[in-house]
Amino acid sequence: TLPARPFDFVVVDPPCGDADIAHLCTLLLERGWLAPSALLYVEQPAERITEWPPLLEVVKEQTAGQVRFGLYTAAREIPNE
């Protein structure tokens, strides 16, 4: 089910280190849940290296202790399936 309108800002901070964050972000993009140029704030374990979907661009990434966090933006044109 689509939201009433696409989100401009999404926080992705799963409670467990095993979550496939890249897959979650891909679903947000593919299902049309993100507005063009939406921002995503993502937290994950510092040791995890994530291959981001091609439609996400890094705005800023940083590590603090055992947490890596970052701000990402969606591409302007997000394809809907």
C-alpha positions in Angstrom: 0.0 0.0 0.0 1.4 3.4 -1.0 1.4 6.2 1.6 -0.9 9.1 0.9 2.1 10.9 -0.5 5.8 10.0 -0.8 8.1 10.7 2.1 10.5 13.6 2.1 12.6 12.2 5.0 13.0 8.6 6.3 15.0 7.3 9.2 16.4 3.7 8.7 17.6 2.5 12.1 16.8 -1.2 12.4 17.1 -2.7 15.9 19.3 -5.6 14.8 22.6 -5.7 13.1 21.5 -8.4 10.6 19.0 -6.2 8.8 19.7 -5.8 5.0 19.6 -2.0 5.0 20.5 -1.7 1.3 17.4 -3.9 0.5 15.2 -1.8 2.7 16.4 1.3 0.9 15.9 -0.3 -2.5 12.3 -1.2 -1.5 11.6 2.4 -0.5 12.9 3.6 -3.9 11.2 1.0 -6.1 7.8 1.2 -4.4 7.6 4.9 -4.9 7.6 5.7 -1.1 10.3 8.4 -1.5 9.7 11.8 -3.0 12.2 13.1 -5.6 15.3 14.3 -3.7 14.1 12.7 -0.4 16.6 12.4 2.4 17.4 9.1 4.3 19.2 9.0 7.6 20.7 5.6 8.1 22.4 4.0 11.1 24.2 0.6 11.1 27.0 -1.2 12.8 30.4 0.6 12.1 32.0 -2.6 10.8 29.3 -3.1 8.1 30.1 -2.1 4.6 26.9 -1.5 2.6 26.6 -1.4 -1.2 24.1 1.4 -1.6 21.5 1.2 -4.4 22.6 3.3 -7.5 19.7 5.7 -6.9 21.1 6.8 -3.6 23.8 9.4 -3.3 25.9 9.9 -0.2 25.5 13.4 1.4 27.6 12.7 4.5 28.8 9.6 6.3 30.5 9.4 9.7 31.4 6.8 12.3 31.2 7.3 16.1 32.2 4.4 18.2 30.4 1.2 17.0 27.9 3.1 14.8 28.2 4.3 11.2 25.6 6.9 10.3 24.9 8.8 7.2 22.6 11.1 5.3 21.7 10.0 1.7 19.6 11.5 -1.0 17.4 9.8 -3.5 17.9 10.5 -7.2 15.6 13.1 -8.7 13.9 10.6 -11.0 12.8 7.4 -9.2 11.3 4.7 -11.4 8.0 3.2 -10.4 7.3 -0.4 -11.2 
